Amino acid sequence: MRTPVSVNFALSLSPQNQNQEGMKLYPKLILDALARVRYPGSGRNLVEAGMVDDDIRIEGHRVSFSLLFDKPNDPFIRSVVKAAETAVLTYVSPEIDIRGRISVANRSVVAPAGAEGLLPGVKNILAIASGKGGVGKSTLAANLAVALAAMGYRTGLLDADIFGPSQPKMFQVEDARPSLEKAGEREFIQPVEKYGVKLLSIGFFVNRDDAVLWRGAMAVNALKQLVSEAGWGALDYFLIDLPPGTSDIHLTLVQTLVITGVVVVCTPQAVALADARKAISMFAGEKVNVPILGLVENMAWFTPAELPENKYFLFGREGGVRLAKELNIPLLGQIPLVQSICESGDRGEPSALHPETLTGAAFHDLARRVTQQTCRRNEERPPTQRVATNRNMDARQRNN
């Protein structure tokens, strides 16, 4: 039975987050105070030991969060909770309402789910990333998804750009409202299907004209729901259109899902190449270690529709080609800048729907190279491991 879905993004934060004395409260203050408390069993402070969950909530002068213990019968639970309360009151403010608001949880319960529990019917999870905005990443993700579906692959596309969702517009489904369908004891959000692609976006659940004013934790929770509480079913390729740059969204995905590989999008422009280099560094680095399937140079040249043989290099020439060679990663394709790509996206009809055209052919060639690189990656490398990082130390480093 299908029912309209109302997604519950659970985090609730007051606009000002100030205590009664007018001092502004934010998570780093709480983490700094908890870093002064040591767990007797190891001698490490609570933050360093990864015992503070990432669910810190601040509502006016009321603060709550969870402490994680390895065993439910840990003998130090009561003393550690008491010490944590005292630290917040002592080092942040005595006016904070904290007593009785520290929850205790078992690490095995709150740890991120593994790939075996999430998306069990998905063969390959590909992240589409860019170091900066404005390089056409979402346009490329939409066209790649459509081309893969046209080639006969079961394809899903998750619009993970929580603050700037664009896929509903590109697929002309802005008015779509996903439904809930019961499967066993659970209900799952049913993705919207268009052009053979299963699609979900936060854009389906918010007013298209309103800005999404959410804190990082709330955006992360929303993304987790779109992954874990959706009926994606069996897919050959599950594409994730990431937001530009590097953020909590990126960290959450590599901690939650087993990413098969990353497709990085850039333009030939020097500033875009510099940011693409950072994105590649993040994914290929030792801590994350997600394979880079290759680089796509978008807007490689401008070609007028009436002069399809002419090429005008508006943003530089072959910058992406040189970067791919320098970093020894495959160049998956060069996509020309053609007015029809923009027009097709605005109409909700991706260029890949028309493989007989110049741009449609370019996206289908890209899809073929992506499938080839994915197969090669799966043959030559072991499955990607989820990133097991200390989430609270990550947050602490970003705030410093």
Secondary structure as UniProt FT lines:
FT   STRAND          2..4
FT   TURN            20..21
FT   HELIX           27..34
FT   TURN            35..36
FT   TURN            40..42
FT   TURN            46..50
FT   STRAND          57..59
FT   TURN            60..61
FT   STRAND          62..69
FT   TURN            72..73
FT   TURN            75..76
FT   HELIX           77..91
FT   TURN            94..95
FT   TURN            99..100
FT   STRAND          102..106
FT   HELIX           107..110
FT   TURN            115..117
FT   TURN            120..121
FT   STRAND          122..130
FT   HELIX           137..150
FT   TURN            151..152
FT   STRAND          155..159
FT   TURN            162..163
FT   HELIX           167..170
FT   TURN            171..172
FT   TURN            174..175
FT   STRAND          179..183
FT   TURN            184..185
FT   STRAND          186..189
FT   STRAND          192..194
FT   TURN            195..196
FT   STRAND          197..201
FT   HELIX           202..204
FT   TURN            208..209
FT   HELIX           216..228
FT   STRAND          235..241
FT   HELIX           248..256
FT   STRAND          261..266
FT   HELIX           270..284
FT   TURN            286..288
FT   STRAND          292..302
FT   TURN            305..306
FT   TURN            308..309
FT   TURN            314..315
FT   HELIX           319..327
FT   STRAND          331..337
FT   HELIX           339..347
FT   HELIX           351..353
FT   TURN            355..356
FT   HELIX           358..380
FT   HELIX           391..399
//
